[in-house]
Amino acid sequence: MPTISDVARRAGVSTVTVSRVLNRERNVNSLTRERVERAIADLGYVPNVVARSLRSKRTHSLALVLPDVTNAFWTTIARGVEDAAHSVGYSVFLCNTDEDPAKQQIYMQVIASRRVDGVIIAPCDDDAAHLSELRQRSVPTVIMDRRIEGWEVDSVWGDSISGARALIRHLIKVGHRRIAIITGPSHASTADDRVAGYRMALAEAGIPFDPRLLKRGEFRAASGEHLTYQLLDESGPREGGAARGAARGGALTAIFAANNLIALGVLDALEKRGLRVPQDLALVSFDDLPEASRLFPFLTVVAQPAYEMGTHAAQLLLSRLNGDTSPARHVVLPTRLVLRHSCGRHLHETGEAALSLPLARGVSTETILVKPLDPEEVRQIAALNRQADLNGPGGFERSNVKRVLTVLQHGVPDRVPHVELQMGGKAIYEYALERELKHDPANGWAGPYTATAEDQVEFARRLGIDAVVCDFQDLSASLTDRLSALELYLRAAHGTGVGVGAAFGSFLGPALFSLGRDWPQRLPPGEMLRLEEALDSWLVQQARLLRSVCDRFAEDLAFVLISDTLADARGLLLPSEVFDRVFCERMQRLISPAREHGKPVIMRSPGKLDDLLPILVDLGVAAINPLEPQLNDIIAIKQQWGDRLSLVGDIAGDLLRRGSPAEVEEAVRVQCLRLAADGGYILSSAAGIGDGDDIPPANFVAMARAIHKFGGSGS
């Protein structure tokens, strides 16, 4: 049997380096990693997992404790956890409690014995005492879906209050006033939150709460069926038709099932009583039924992002295992109202259905993002009013992300904003920060000279730059690494005035590159089919990432940046009719999470952009970058599109490299004079600052200073 020493000799490295590769540590050169992995494969080396765990005190395994793995909601969460954990070398052990506290207690004892490194749990109730083994033994823990009283620990849950409120508001909108709720036990926070949202919507509509319409049981189909019988028996004989019942004001006309399994039980009970949905009784539910909705898009629901809840829970736990000591984090993800047919919105005034089986084509399903309630905790005044004591060389104005947002909303800010959508350049950082840049590979993973999040925010504050960008385009980084990186940016920027944008890759450039077609103008039919398959593959990957980030971080993000190679010096990469067909609908799908959350989208593409601009305007893109001066007439673009599309860029890279500080300052003065009078313009270097750019630091600082000198609204 080959040993770790054999692998080290074969690869020409130390055993410590081999160990780092096996443990998937990031501080290993990529070429060295490849040599070690090749040696492992050639020798057929299999690590001794037991010995490794004894040495490292790590098992590289997590426990996932769920209440009911037969429910599609929980299995989707489990998949999210497993995918995120597997991407960084962790295994996941699934534990099913059946909502049984005694069974949960057995699992707690096993987990607390340190057979796993950490645990993600959806507990049976909200009592922290029932998780005392985890707390006393300091087992890294993330609470999933439900809150715990008496233990301040990382948690992830969906916004049940807002979701329930949205469902009841919709039922009221379509004419219902006698609405019952069937929910889970009172010791489950999700059950209580859904009652709270239900009561909130009733109160807003001036409908008195009737305690007889609130039924508590278990989150199971049998409970839903049994409690539906109770509601029907207590509401008296029905005269038929939800619309007629609503007019009478006395009979029950709608039921809100607090989860999908309860909804199945309600449907069984109504069928056995000979009642139709929605003609006789409307039904809405929390949580979707993924498979059933594909076969028969019928049930109106509030859907939670179950997969993303799993990935975020895994990221929180893994960050703790990697040494994060920040205060407990509480991630509340938004829900989406999915309007189908069971709510009665397609009923005619006669009470008859406007649909029949099979569903006619054109009967729509509408999905609406449910905006969260205002957070209960207010940011501390001290952080918001923190003095700008780092406004570095030359005394710059404070950074203010509101300038950027004003321009992206086509308003006029107090001065021209400054944002660098690509900011490398170790020498420039060190010049502005007035110290040597000590790169920490655990914080910056986009390139060898990428500063840490803290360095970048401090750099922006010193030069009055109004926003920084967290780059999500590194395909070699795991999802958990990317989410942790964005957390670091947001934490560093909190209270500073510096905004944070998130940069994502797109699909056209990568798809063309994967086919070896960097600059095609015409593709044969067979190639076009391959291209569309590649486009869809990239789109799925990027859209899921963007939705995951927006659902969790949208409130704190300034903007979303989408980077792609859509054009070259001649114009669009593909003929316009082909470009329209393969690009527009896909880009709409990619940016839909940002649009749902009201986040402005900046598109970044090189090349001659004349033919691209009307397409971006139709898609609702807020701004375009870079505006390479040698290929684009920025004045003409501003005149034609300035009221619908903001412009970012236009200080030429050649000028920054070879000009003098005085020439750079004069270029900024001219651009501010020509472009900024009525807003719609964010100044930056035209193509960004790359890691290898040899731009003199004094020129970059001269550009930043000139923005403050000439970019004011009164200048």
ZAGU-240009 format. One record per residue (C-alpha): z, y, x; chain; residue number from 0. Coordinates in steps of 0.5 Angstrom, whole numbers. Each point is the difference from the previous one (the first is absolute). Layout:
<sites>
      Z      Y      X  cadena  num
      Z      Y      X       A  NUM
...
</sites>
This chain:
<sites>
      Z      Y      X  cadena  num
      0      0      0       A    0
     -2      7      3       A    1
      6      5      1       A    2
      0      7      0       A    3
      0      0      7       A    4
     -7     -3      0       A    5
     -3      5     -5       A    6
      3      6      5       A    7
     -4     -4      6       A    8
     -6     -1     -4       A    9
      0      7     -2       A   10
      2      3      6       A   11
      6      4     -3       A   12
      8     -1      0       A   13
      3     -4     -5       A   14
      3      6     -3       A   15
     -7      3     -2       A   16
     -1     -7     -3       A   17
      6      1     -4       A   18
     -2      7     -2       A   19
     -7     -3     -3       A   20
      4     -6     -4       A   21
      4      5     -3       A   22
     -5      5     -2       A   23
      3      6      4       A   24
     -5      6      0       A   25
      1      2      7       A   26
     -5     -5      3       A   27
     -6      2      3       A   28
     -6     -2     -5       A   29
     -4     -4      6       A   30
      7     -3      2       A   31
      1     -2     -7       A   32
     -7     -4      0       A   33
      1     -3      7       A   34
      7     -3     -3       A   35
     -3     -2     -6       A   36
     -6     -4      3       A   37
      5     -3      5       A   38
      4     -3     -6       A   39
     -6     -2     -4       A   40
     -3     -4      6       A   41
      7     -3      2       A   42
      2     -2     -7       A   43
      7      3      1       A   44
      4      0     -6       A   45
      7      4      1       A   46
      6     -3     -2       A   47
      2      4     -6       A   48
      8     -2      0       A   49
      1      2      8       A   50
     -4      7     -1       A   51
      5      1     -6       A   52
      6     -2      4       A   53
     -2      5      5       A   54
     -2      6     -4       A   55
      5     -1     -6       A   56
     -6      1     -4       A   57
     -4     -6     -5       A   58
     -6      5     -2       A   59
      1     -3     -7       A   60
      2      4     -6       A   61
      3     -2     -7       A   62
     -3      3     -6       A   63
      5     -2     -6       A   64
     -3      1     -7       A   65
      2     -1     -7       A   66
     -6     -4     -3       A   67
     -6     -2      4       A   68
     -3     -2     -6       A   69
     -2      7     -2       A   70
     -6      3      3       A   71
      4      6      1       A   72
      4     -3      5       A   73
     -5     -5      3       A   74
     -4      7      2       A   75
      6      3      3       A   76
      1     -6      4       A   77
     -8      0      3       A   78
      1      7      2       A   79
      7     -2      4       A   80
     -4     -6      3       A   81
     -6      4      2       A   82
      4      6      3       A   83
      5     -5      4       A   84
     -6     -5      2       A   85
     -4      6      3       A   86
      6      1      5       A   87
      2     -7      2       A   88
      5     -1     -6       A   89
      1     -6     -4       A   90
      3      1     -7       A   91
      4     -5     -4       A   92
      0      0     -8       A   93
      6     -1     -4       A   94
      0      0     -7       A   95
      7      2     -4       A   96
     -2     -1     -7       A   97
      4      6     -1       A   98
      6     -4      1       A   99
      6      3      4       A  100
      3     -7      2       A  101
     -7     -2      3       A  102
     -1      7      3       A  103
      7     -1      3       A  104
     -2     -6      4       A  105
     -6      3      3       A  106
      4      6      2       A  107
      4     -5      4       A  108
     -6     -3      3       A  109
     -3      7      2       A  110
      7      3      3       A  111
      0     -6      4       A  112
     -5      3      4       A  113
     -6     -5     -1       A  114
     -4      6     -1       A  115
     -1      7      3       A  116
      0      4     -7       A  117
      0     -1     -7       A  118
     -4      3     -6       A  119
      3     -1     -6       A  120
      0      2     -8       A  121
      7     -1     -2       A  122
      2     -3     -6       A  123
      5      6     -2       A  124
      2      7      3       A  125
      6     -2      3       A  126
      0      0      8       A  127
      6     -4      0       A  128
     -4     -6     -2       A  129
     -4      1      7       A  130
      6      1      4       A  131
     -2     -5      5       A  132
     -6      4      2       A  133
      4      6      1       A  134
      6     -3      3       A  135
     -4     -3      5       A  136
     -5      6      1       A  137
     -6     -4     -2       A  138
     -6      5      0       A  139
     -2      0     -8       A  140
     -5      3     -4       A  141
      2      0     -8       A  142
     -7     -1     -4       A  143
     -1      3     -7       A  144
      7      1     -2       A  145
      6      5      2       A  146
      7     -2      3       A  147
      6      4     -1       A  148
      5      0      6       A  149
     -5     -1      5       A  150
     -4      5      4       A  151
     -6     -4      2       A  152
     -8      0      0       A  153
     -3     -1     -6       A  154
     -7      0     -4       A  155
     -1      0     -7       A  156
     -5      2     -5       A  157
      1      6     -4       A  158
      2     -3     -7       A  159
      3      6     -3       A  160
     -6      4      0       A  161
     -5     -6     -1       A  162
      4     -2     -7       A  163
      0      7     -2       A  164
     -7      1      1       A  165
     -1     -7     -4       A  166
      4      3     -6       A  167
     -3      7      0       A  168
     -7     -4     -1       A  169
      3     -4     -6       A  170
      2      7     -3       A  171
     -6      3      2       A  172
     -4     -5     -4       A  173
      5      1     -6       A  174
      5     -5      1       A  175
      8      2     -2       A  176
      3     -6     -1       A  177
      0     -3      7       A  178
      4     -6      2       A  179
      2     -2      7       A  180
      2     -7      3       A  181
      3      0      7       A  182
      3     -4      5       A  183
      8      0      1       A  184
      4      6      1       A  185
      2     -2      7       A  186
     -7      1      3       A  187
     -2      7      2       A  188
     -7     -1     -3       A  189
      2     -2     -7       A  190
      4      6      0       A  191
     -5      5      3       A  192
     -5     -2     -5       A  193
      5      1     -6       A  194
      1      7      3       A  195
     -8      2      0       A  196
      0     -3     -7       A  197
      5      4     -2       A  198
     -2      6      4       A  199
     -7      0     -4       A  200
      3     -1     -7       A  201
      5      6      2       A  202
     -6      5      2       A  203
     -4     -2     -6       A  204
      6      2     -5       A  205
      1     -8     -2       A  206
      7     -2     -1       A  207
      2     -6      4       A  208
      2     -6     -4       A  209
      4     -5      3       A  210
     -2     -6     -4       A  211
     -7      1      3       A  212
      3     -2      7       A  213
      0     -7      2       A  214
      3     -3      6       A  215
     -1     -7      3       A  216
     -4     -3      6       A  217
     -6      2      3       A  218
     -3     -7     -2       A  219
     -5     -2     -6       A  220
      5     -3     -4       A  221
      4      6      0       A  222
     -5      4     -2       A  223
     -2     -5     -6       A  224
      7     -1     -2       A  225
      1      8     -1       A  226
     -6      1     -3       A  227
      2     -4     -6       A  228
      6      4      0       A  229
     -3      6      0       A  230
     -5     -2     -6       A  231
      5     -3     -4       A  232
      5      6      0       A  233
     -6      5     -1       A  234
     -2     -3     -7       A  235
     -6     -3     -3       A  236
     -6      4      2       A  237
     -6      3     -4       A  238
     -5     -1      5       A  239
     -4      4      5       A  240
      4      4      6       A  241
     -4      6     -3       A  242
      3      0     -7       A  243
      7     -2      3       A  244
      0      6      4       A  245
     -2      4     -6       A  246
      6     -3     -3       A  247
      5      2      5       A  248
      5     -6     -1       A  249
     -4     -6      3       A  250
      0     -2      7       A  251
     -7      1      2       A  252
      0     -1      8       A  253
      4     -4      5       A  254
      1      2      8       A  255
      1     -6      4       A  256
      4      1      6       A  257
     -4     -5      4       A  258
     -6     -4      0       A  259
      3     -7     -2       A  260
      4      4     -6       A  261
     -7      2     -2       A  262
     -2     -7      0       A  263
      6     -2     -4       A  264
     -1      6     -5       A  265
     -8     -3     -1       A  266
      3     -7     -2       A  267
      5      3     -5       A  268
     -5      4     -3       A  269
     -6     -5     -1       A  270
      5     -5     -3       A  271
      2      5     -5       A  272
     -7      1     -1       A  273
     -1      8      2       A  274
     -5      2      4       A  275
      0      5      6       A  276
     -2      6      0       A  277
     -2      0     -8       A  278
      7     -2     -2       A  279
      5      2      6       A  280
     -2      3      6       A  281
      3     -3      7       A  282
      0      3      7       A  283
      3     -3      6       A  284
      3      2      7       A  285
     -4     -4      5       A  286
     -7     -3      0       A  287
     -2     -7     -1       A  288
     -6      0      5       A  289
     -3     -6     -2       A  290
      0      1     -7       A  291
     -2      7      0       A  292
     -7     -3      4       A  293
     -1     -5     -6       A  294
      2      5     -5       A  295
      1      7      1       A  296
      5      1     -6       A  297
      7      2      2       A  298
      2      7      1       A  299
      5      0      6       A  300
      3      4      5       A  301
     -2     -3      7       A  302
      4      0      6       A  303
     -3      0      7       A  304
      3     -7      1       A  305
     -4     -2      6       A  306
      2      7      3       A  307
      7     -1     -1       A  308
      0     -6      4       A  309
     -3      3      6       A  310
      4      6      0       A  311
      7     -4     -1       A  312
     -3     -4      6       A  313
     -1      6      4       A  314
      7      3     -1       A  315
      3     -7      2       A  316
     -4      0      6       A  317
      1      7      2       A  318
      8     -2      0       A  319
     -2     -6      4       A  320
     -3      4      5       A  321
      6      5      1       A  322
     -1      5     -5       A  323
      7      3     -1       A  324
     -2      6     -5       A  325
      4      1     -7       A  326
     -2     -5     -6       A  327
     -7      1     -3       A  328
     -1     -1     -7       A  329
     -8     -1     -2       A  330
     -2      2     -7       A  331
     -7     -2     -1       A  332
     -4      3     -6       A  333
     -2     -4     -6       A  334
     -7      0     -4       A  335
     -1      0     -7       A  336
     -5     -5     -2       A  337
     -3      2     -7       A  338
     -3     -6     -3       A  339
      0     -2     -8       A  340
      7     -3     -2       A  341
      3      7      0       A  342
     -5      1     -6       A  343
     -4      6      3       A  344
     -6     -3     -3       A  345
      2     -1     -7       A  346
     -4      3     -5       A  347
      4      5     -5       A  348
     -1     -6     -5       A  349
      4     -4      4       A  350
     -5     -5      2       A  351
     -2     -1      7       A  352
     -6      3      4       A  353
     -1     -6      4       A  354
     -1     -8     -1       A  355
      0     -6      5       A  356
     -4      0      4       A  357
      1      7      2       A  358
     -6      4     -1       A  359
     -3      3      6       A  360
      2      8      1       A  361
      7     -1     -2       A  362
      4      3      5       A  363
      6     -1      4       A  364
      4      7      3       A  365
      4      0      5       A  366
      5      6      2       A  367
      5      1      5       A  368
      7      1     -2       A  369
      3      6      4       A  370
      7     -1      2       A  371
      6      4     -3       A  372
      2      6      5       A  373
      5     -3      5       A  374
      7      0     -1       A  375
      2      2      7       A  376
     -2      7      2       A  377
     -2      1      8       A  378
      6      3      4       A  379
     -1      8      0       A  380
      2      0      8       A  381
     -6     -5      1       A  382
     -5      5     -4       A  383
      2      6      3       A  384
      1     -3      7       A  385
     -2      6      5       A  386
     -7     -1      4       A  387
      4      0      7       A  388
     -6     -4      3       A  389
     -6      5     -2       A  390
     -2     -1      8       A  391
     -4      4      4       A  392
     -2      7     -2       A  393
      4      1     -7       A  394
     -4     -3     -5       A  395
      1      0     -8       A  396
      4     -6     -3       A  397
     -5     -5     -2       A  398
     -1     -1     -8       A  399
     -3     -5     -3       A  400
     -1      4     -6       A  401
     -6      4      3       A  402
     -3     -7      1       A  403
      1     -2     -8       A  404
     -2      7     -2       A  405
     -7     -1      4       A  406
     -1     -7     -3       A  407
      1      3     -7       A  408
     -5      6      1       A  409
      5      5      1       A  410
      1      6      5       A  411
      6     -2      4       A  412
      4      6      4       A  413
     -4     -2      7       A  414
     -5     -5      2       A  415
      3     -7      0       A  416
      0     -4      7       A  417
     -1     -8      0       A  418
     -2     -4      5       A  419
     -3     -7     -4       A  420
      0     -3      7       A  421
      5      2      5       A  422
      0     -3      7       A  423
      0      3      7       A  424
      7     -2      4       A  425
     -1      6      4       A  426
      0      5     -6       A  427
      6     -3     -3       A  428
      4      1      7       A  429
     -3      7      1       A  430
      3      2     -7       A  431
      6     -4      0       A  432
      2      2      7       A  433
      2     -7      2       A  434
     -3     -6      2       A  435
     -2     -5     -5       A  436
      3     -6      0       A  437
     -4     -5     -5       A  438
      4     -5     -4       A  439
     -5     -6     -2       A  440
      5     -2     -6       A  441
     -2      7     -3       A  442
     -7      2      2       A  443
     -5     -6     -1       A  444
     -6      3     -1       A  445
     -2      1      8       A  446
      3      0      7       A  447
      1      8     -1       A  448
      2      0     -7       A  449
      7      4      0       A  450
      6     -2     -4       A  451
      0      3     -7       A  452
      6      4      2       A  453
     -4      3      6       A  454
     -6      2     -5       A  455
      4      3     -5       A  456
      4      4      5       A  457
     -7      2      3       A  458
     -2      2     -6       A  459
      6      5     -1       A  460
     -1      3      6       A  461
     -7      2     -1       A  462
      1      1     -7       A  463
     -5     -5     -2       A  464
      1     -2     -8       A  465
     -1     -7      0       A  466
      0     -7      4       A  467
     -4     -6     -1       A  468
      3     -7      0       A  469
     -6     -5      1       A  470
     -1     -6     -3       A  471
     -7     -2      3       A  472
      3     -5      5       A  473
     -2     -6     -3       A  474
      4     -4      6       A  475
      6      3     -3       A  476
      4     -4     -6       A  477
      1      3     -6       A  478
      8      0      1       A  479
     -2      4      6       A  480
     -4      5     -3       A  481
      5      1     -6       A  482
      6      1      6       A  483
     -4      5      3       A  484
     -1      4     -6       A  485
      7      0     -1       A  486
      1      3      7       A  487
     -5      5     -1       A  488
      3      2     -7       A  489
      7      0      3       A  490
     -1      4      6       A  491
     -4      5     -5       A  492
      6      1     -5       A  493
      2      7     -1       A  494
     -5      3      6       A  495
     -5      3     -4       A  496
     -5     -5      3       A  497
     -4     -4     -5       A  498
     -2     -7      1       A  499
     -7     -3     -2       A  500
     -2     -8      1       A  501
     -7     -2      3       A  502
     -4     -6     -3       A  503
     -6     -3      2       A  504
     -6     -1     -5       A  505
     -5     -6      0       A  506
     -7      3      1       A  507
      0      1      8       A  508
      4     -7      1       A  509
     -4     -4     -5       A  510
     -7      3      4       A  511
      4     -2      7       A  512
      2     -7     -2       A  513
     -8     -1     -2       A  514
     -2      3      7       A  515
     -3      6     -4       A  516
      3      6      3       A  517
     -6      5     -2       A  518
     -4     -3     -5       A  519
     -5      3     -5       A  520
     -3     -6     -3       A  521
      3     -7     -1       A  522
     -4     -6     -3       A  523
      2     -3     -6       A  524
      4     -5      3       A  525
      4      5      4       A  526
      1      4     -6       A  527
      4     -6     -3       A  528
      4     -1      6       A  529
      2      7      1       A  530
      2      0     -7       A  531
      5     -6      1       A  532
      2      4      6       A  533
      2      6     -3       A  534
      4     -3     -6       A  535
      4     -4      6       A  536
      2      6      3       A  537
      1      4     -6       A  538
      5     -5     -3       A  539
      4      0      6       A  540
      0      8      1       A  541
      1      1     -8       A  542
      6     -4      0       A  543
      3      3      6       A  544
     -1      7     -3       A  545
      3     -2     -6       A  546
      6     -3      3       A  547
      1      7      4       A  548
     -1      4     -6       A  549
      4     -3     -5       A  550
      6      0      5       A  551
     -1      6      4       A  552
     -4      5     -4       A  553
      5      5     -2       A  554
      1      1      7       A  555
     -7      0      3       A  556
     -4      7      0       A  557
     -7     -4      0       A  558
     -4     -6      1       A  559
     -5      0      6       A  560
     -6     -5     -1       A  561
     -4     -1      6       A  562
     -7     -3      1       A  563
     -7      0      3       A  564
     -4      3     -6       A  565
     -5      4      4       A  566
     -4      1      7       A  567
     -4      6      3       A  568
     -5     -2     -5       A  569
      4      0     -7       A  570
      3     -6     -4       A  571
      0     -7      4       A  572
     -4     -3     -6       A  573
     -6      3     -5       A  574
      3      4     -5       A  575
     -1     -5     -6       A  576
      3     -6      4       A  577
      6      5      2       A  578
      1      2     -7       A  579
      0     -7     -2       A  580
      5     -3      5       A  581
      4      5      1       A  582
      2      5     -6       A  583
      4     -6     -4       A  584
      3     -3      5       A  585
      3      7      3       A  586
      2      1     -7       A  587
      4     -6      0       A  588
      3      1      7       A  589
      3      7     -1       A  590
      2     -1     -7       A  591
      7     -1      2       A  592
      1      6      3       A  593
     -4      4     -6       A  594
      5     -4     -4       A  595
      6      3      3       A  596
     -3      7      1       A  597
     -1      0      7       A  598
     -6      4      3       A  599
     -5     -5      4       A  600
     -3      3      6       A  601
     -7     -4      3       A  602
     -1      0      7       A  603
     -7     -2      2       A  604
     -4      2      6       A  605
     -8      2      0       A  606
     -4      5     -4       A  607
      4      0     -7       A  608
     -5      4     -5       A  609
     -2     -6     -4       A  610
      7     -3      0       A  611
      4      7     -3       A  612
     -3     -1     -7       A  613
      2     -7      0       A  614
      7      2      2       A  615
      1      5     -5       A  616
     -2     -4     -6       A  617
      5     -5      3       A  618
      6      5      0       A  619
      1      0      7       A  620
      4      6      2       A  621
     -3      2      7       A  622
     -5     -2      6       A  623
      1     -1      7       A  624
     -2      1      5       A  625
     -5      5      0       A  626
     -4     -1      6       A  627
     -3      7      2       A  628
     -6     -3      3       A  629
     -2     -4     -6       A  630
      3      4     -6       A  631
     -1      8     -2       A  632
      7      1     -2       A  633
     -1      7     -3       A  634
     -6     -3     -5       A  635
      5     -6     -2       A  636
      5      5     -1       A  637
     -4      4     -5       A  638
     -3     -6     -4       A  639
      6     -5      0       A  640
      6      5      1       A  641
      3      0     -7       A  642
      0     -7      0       A  643
      1     -3      7       A  644
      5      3      5       A  645
     -3     -1      7       A  646
      4     -2      6       A  647
     -2      1      7       A  648
     -5      4      4       A  649
      3      2      7       A  650
     -5     -4      4       A  651
      2     -5      5       A  652
     -4      3      6       A  653
      3      6     -1       A  654
      7     -2      1       A  655
     -2     -4      6       A  656
     -4      5      4       A  657
      2      7     -3       A  658
      5      4      2       A  659
      6      2     -4       A  660
     -3      7     -2       A  661
     -6     -4     -3       A  662
      4     -5     -4       A  663
      4      6     -3       A  664
     -7      4     -1       A  665
     -3     -6     -4       A  666
      6     -1     -4       A  667
      0      7     -2       A  668
     -7      0     -2       A  669
      1     -6     -4       A  670
      6      3     -4       A  671
     -4      6     -1       A  672
     -6     -4     -3       A  673
      3     -6     -4       A  674
      8      2     -2       A  675
     -1      6     -4       A  676
      0     -4     -7       A  677
      4     -6      3       A  678
     -3     -7      0       A  679
      0     -1      8       A  680
      5     -4      4       A  681
     -1      2      8       A  682
      0     -6      5       A  683
     -4     -2      5       A  684
     -7     -3     -2       A  685
      0     -7      2       A  686
      8     -1      1       A  687
      3     -1      7       A  688
      0     -7      3       A  689
      4     -3      5       A  690
     -5      0      5       A  691
     -2      8     -1       A  692
      1      4      6       A  693
      1      7     -4       A  694
      4      5      4       A  695
      7      0     -4       A  696
      0      8      1       A  697
     -7      0     -4       A  698
      3     -4     -6       A  699
      7      4      0       A  700
     -5      6      0       A  701
     -4     -3     -6       A  702
      7     -1     -4       A  703
      3      7      2       A  704
     -7      3     -2       A  705
      1     -3     -7       A  706
      7      4     -1       A  707
     -3      6      3       A  708
     -7      1     -4       A  709
      1     -5     -6       A  710
      5      4     -4       A  711
     -2      2     -7       A  712
      1      7      2       A  713
     -4      0      7       A  714
</sites>
